[in-house]
């Protein structure tokens, strides 16, 4: 843990911990429970950053949100929770602005680097013509709009707290077959929030476009949105494209969850190949979320999987 004034110290061996990784939504997060010495609570209260390492490898870098000290039958314990470095972009609003041509350099300089966040690796993304930042939009919303809507890249953070704006580097899928210590598989259908129809119109109301998810609507889906298109051209028209909104919400409809009795079985963005006897939803998936936790039962990894081509 690092304090606001630059002091760094190693926490005691944890009694339990949980690390959650995603692809921007939800934000990465951590929770750790440790034994603590009474009278040193102020040291924890000064903490602002958390780094988790294992064998010299950085596994998590984030922001401390809350510290809780307590005395019980367990003795003096403390629980610390927080989020990944993306939290700094989520928690800070951007001023409204219009760009004739927004470049990656401008987006990073105005909405990323002021918070001490750097790029994981150099990238080249095209400029966005007619790019607008709305009042009250978070800095993360600005980055997401620029990268995802315009450049087609899913922005996310790596384990060292750096912003990643590169495409997926798909390799050989990680096997989750009969040799993997899989303890549970779950297939879930979540209809709430999945859009059946999107109406896009301009401020005059004369020009409108109605796009439907015909398959979901035929299966009883009834959830619509109306998107008002600003007086912009080019990028804004693409940003509010109704089909994109439908595709993004459709990715929420079905999810597969796999629990593996080992830590760090796979990372968000990686491909896995699920092959389980007696399971009808086998196939190749992309890891959307990964939750790694340790308690008295040992270490487990729970993976939330989605279609490799889903809009995230």
C-alpha positions in Angstrom: 0.0 0.0 0.0 1.2 3.5 -0.8 0.0 6.6 1.2 -0.9 10.0 -0.2 2.6 11.4 0.8 4.5 8.6 -0.9 5.2 6.2 1.9 5.0 2.5 1.0 4.6 -0.5 3.2 3.7 -4.2 2.9 0.5 -5.4 4.4 0.5 -8.5 6.6 -0.3 -11.9 5.0 -4.0 -11.7 4.2 -6.6 -13.9 5.8 -8.7 -13.7 2.6 -8.7 -11.6 -0.6 -10.6 -11.1 -3.8 -9.5 -9.6 -7.1 -12.0 -8.8 -9.9 -11.0 -8.0 -13.4 -13.2 -6.8 -16.3 -13.1 -5.0 -19.6 -14.1 -1.5 -18.4 -17.6 -2.3 -17.1 -17.6 -3.2 -14.3 -14.4 -1.5 -13.1 -11.7 -3.8 -11.7 -11.8 -4.1 -7.9 -10.1 -5.6 -5.0 -10.9 -6.6 -1.4 -8.4 -7.9 1.2 -8.8 -8.9 4.9 -5.8 -8.8 7.1 -4.8 -9.0 10.8 -3.9 -5.6 12.1 -2.3 -4.1 15.2 -4.5 -1.8 17.3 -3.3 1.8 17.3 -2.0 1.8 13.8 -5.4 2.6 12.0 -4.2 6.0 10.9 -1.6 4.4 8.7 -4.3 2.5 6.8 -6.4 5.7 6.6 -3.5 7.4 4.7 -3.4 4.7 2.0 -4.4 5.8 -1.5 -3.0 3.2 -3.8 -2.7 -0.6 -3.7 -0.4 -2.9 -5.6 -0.7 -6.7 -5.5 2.3 -8.8 -6.5 3.0 -12.5 -6.6 6.5 -13.9 -7.2 7.6 -10.5 -8.5 4.7 -10.2 -11.0 2.3 -7.4 -10.6 -1.3 -8.7 -10.5 -3.3 -5.6 -9.6 -2.8 -1.8 -9.4 -5.6 0.3 -8.0 -7.1 3.0 -5.9 -8.0 2.5 -2.2 -11.7 3.4 -1.7 -12.3 2.3 1.9 -10.6 0.9 5.0 -12.5 -0.8 7.8 -10.9 -1.7 11.1 -12.7 -3.9 13.6 -12.2 -5.9 16.8 -14.0 -9.2 17.3 -13.4 -12.8 18.2 -11.0 -13.0 15.3 -8.9 -10.3 16.9 -8.0 -6.9 15.4 -8.6 -7.2 11.6 -8.9 -4.7 8.8 -10.7 -4.9 5.4 -9.5 -2.8 2.5 -11.5 -2.3 -0.7 -10.8 -0.4 -3.9 -10.9 -0.3 -7.6 -8.6 -0.3 -10.6 -7.0 2.8 -11.9 -9.9 3.3 -14.2 -11.7 4.6 -11.1 -9.8 7.9 -11.5 -11.4 8.4 -15.0 -14.8 7.3 -13.8 -14.8 9.6 -10.8 -13.8 12.8 -12.7 -16.1 14.7 -15.0 -14.9 16.4 -18.2 -15.9 19.8 -19.3 -18.2 20.1 -22.4 -16.1 20.5 -25.5 -16.3 20.3 -29.3 -13.4 19.2 -31.5 -13.2 19.7 -35.2 -10.8 16.8 -35.3 -10.0 15.0 -32.0 -6.7 13.2 -32.1 -5.5 10.4 -29.7 -2.9 12.7 -28.4 -5.5 15.3 -27.4 -7.7 12.7 -25.7 -4.8 11.3 -23.7 -3.5 14.8 -22.8 -6.9 16.1 -21.6 -8.6 13.1 -20.1 -6.0 10.5 -19.2 -2.5 11.6 -18.4 -3.6 14.3 -15.9 -4.4 11.4 -13.5 -1.0 9.8 -13.8 -2.2 7.1 -16.2 -0.1 6.0 -19.1 -0.6 3.8 -22.2 0.4 0.2 -21.9 1.9 0.3 -25.4 2.0 2.9 -28.2 -0.9 2.7 -30.6 -2.2 4.7 -33.6 -5.9 5.4 -33.7 -7.5 7.6 -36.4 -8.7 11.1 -35.5 -12.4 11.6 -34.9 -14.1 14.4 -36.9 -16.8 16.3 -35.2 -16.1 14.8 -31.8 -18.1 16.2 -28.9 -17.8 15.9 -25.1 -21.1 16.4 -23.3 -21.5 18.2 -20.1 -21.2 15.9 -17.1 -19.6 13.1 -19.0 -16.9 11.2 -17.2 -13.3 11.1 -18.5 -13.8 7.4 -18.9 -16.9 8.0 -21.0 -14.8 10.3 -23.3 -12.1 7.7 -23.7 -14.6 4.9 -24.4 -16.5 7.0 -27.0 -13.3 7.9 -28.8 -11.8 4.4 -28.8 -14.9 2.1 -29.1 -17.4 4.0 -31.2 -14.9 5.6 -33.5 -11.9 3.3 -33.7 -13.6 0.0 -32.9 -11.2 -0.8 -30.0 -12.4 -1.9 -26.5 -10.5 0.3 -24.0 -9.4 -1.5 -20.8 -6.7 -1.5 -18.2 -3.9 -3.9 -17.6 -2.7 -5.3 -14.3 -0.2 -2.5 -13.9 -2.9 0.1 -14.1 -2.1 1.2 -17.7 -4.6 2.0 -20.3 -4.8 -0.5 -23.2 -6.1 0.8 -26.6 -4.9 -2.0 -28.8 -7.0 -4.7 -30.5 -7.4 -8.2 -29.1 -4.2 -10.2 -29.4 -6.0 -13.6 -29.8 -3.8 -16.6 -29.5 -4.5 -20.3 -28.9 -7.6 -20.6 -26.6 -6.9 -21.8 -23.1 -8.3 -25.3 -22.7 -11.0 -25.8 -20.1 -11.4 -29.5 -20.7 -11.5 -32.7 -18.6 -8.0 -32.0 -17.3 -8.9 -28.6 -15.9 -10.0 -28.5 -12.3 -13.5 -27.0 -13.2 -15.8 -27.2 -10.2 -18.9 -25.5 -11.6 -20.3 -24.3 -14.9 -23.4 -22.0 -15.2 -25.3 -20.8 -18.2 -27.4 -17.7 -17.6 -30.0 -15.9 -19.7 -30.5 -12.3 -18.5 -33.2 -10.5 -20.5 -33.2 -7.3 -18.4 -31.6 -4.4 -20.2 -31.4 -6.1 -23.6 -32.8 -3.8 -26.2 -35.4 -4.9 -28.7 -35.6 -1.5 -30.5 -33.6 1.7 -30.9 -35.0 4.9 -32.5 -32.4 7.4 -33.6 -33.6 10.9 -34.6 -32.1 14.4 -35.0 -33.2 17.4 -33.0 -35.7 18.5 -35.6 -37.6 15.2 -35.3 -38.0 14.9 -39.1 -35.2 12.4 -39.7 -35.5 9.2 -37.7 -34.2 5.6 -38.0 -35.8 2.7 -36.2 -33.7 -0.5 -35.8 -34.9 -3.7 -34.2 -33.4 -6.8 -32.8 -35.9 -9.0 -34.6 -34.8 -12.2 -32.9 -35.1 -10.9 -29.4 -38.4 -9.1 -30.2 -39.9 -12.3 -31.6 -39.0 -14.0 -28.3 -41.0 -11.5 -26.3 -38.3 -8.8 -25.8 -39.9 -5.3 -25.2 -37.2 -2.8 -24.3 -36.7 0.3 -26.4 -34.5 3.4 -26.4 -34.8 6.8 -28.2 -31.5 8.5 -29.0 -31.4 12.1 -30.0 -28.8 12.8 -32.6 -27.0 16.2 -32.0 -26.5 18.7 -34.8 -23.2 17.0 -35.8 -22.1 15.0 -38.7 -19.5 12.3 -39.3 -18.4 10.8 -36.0 -21.5 11.7 -34.0 -23.7 9.9 -36.5 -21.6 6.8 -36.1 -21.5 7.1 -32.4 -25.3 7.0 -32.1 -25.7 4.3 -34.6 -28.7 2.3 -33.5 -27.3 -1.1 -34.6 -24.3 -0.6 -32.4 -26.5 0.0 -29.4 -28.5 -3.2 -30.2 -25.4 -5.2 -30.6 -23.8 -4.0 -27.4 -26.9 -4.8 -25.4 -27.3 -8.2 -27.1 -24.0 -9.2 -25.6 -25.7 -9.2 -22.2 -28.4 -11.7 -23.1 -26.5 -15.0 -22.4 -23.4 -15.6 -20.3 -21.5 -18.7 -19.3 -19.7 -18.8 -16.0 -17.0 -21.3 -15.2 -15.3 -21.8 -11.7 -11.8 -23.3 -11.7 -10.0 -24.4 -8.6 -6.8 -22.6 -9.4 -5.9 -18.9 -9.1 -5.6 -16.7 -12.3 -6.9 -19.3 -14.7 -7.4 -16.7 -17.4 -7.5 -13.0 -17.9 -10.2 -10.7 -19.4 -9.9 -10.5 -23.2 -8.3 -14.0 -23.5 -10.0 -16.8 -25.4 -10.8 -20.1 -23.7 -12.1 -23.4 -25.2 -14.7 -25.0 -23.0 -15.0 -28.8 -23.4 -16.9 -30.5 -20.7 -18.6 -33.9 -20.8 -22.4 -33.6 -20.3 -22.4 -29.8 -21.0 -24.3 -28.6 -24.1 -22.7 -25.1 -24.2 -19.2 -26.1 -25.1 -17.2 -23.9 -27.5 -14.7 -21.0 -27.8 -15.4 -18.0 -25.6 -13.8 -14.7 -24.7 -13.3 -14.0 -21.0 -15.4 -10.9 -20.1 -14.7 -10.9 -16.3 -12.4 -12.9 -14.0 -12.8 -13.1 -10.3 -10.0 -14.6 -8.3 -10.4 -15.2 -4.5 -8.8 -16.9 -1.6 -10.3 -17.9 1.7 -10.2 -20.8 4.1 -11.4 -23.1 1.2 -8.4 -22.2 -1.0 -8.1 -20.3 -4.3 -10.6 -20.2 -7.1 -11.1 -18.3 -10.4 -14.6 -17.6 -11.7 -14.7 -16.7 -15.4 -17.6 -14.9 -17.1 -17.5 -15.8 -20.7 -19.2 -14.3 -23.8 -19.2 -14.7 -27.6 -15.7 -13.9 -29.0 -17.2 -11.4 -31.4 -19.5 -9.7 -28.9 -19.5 -5.9 -28.8 -18.0 -5.0 -25.4 
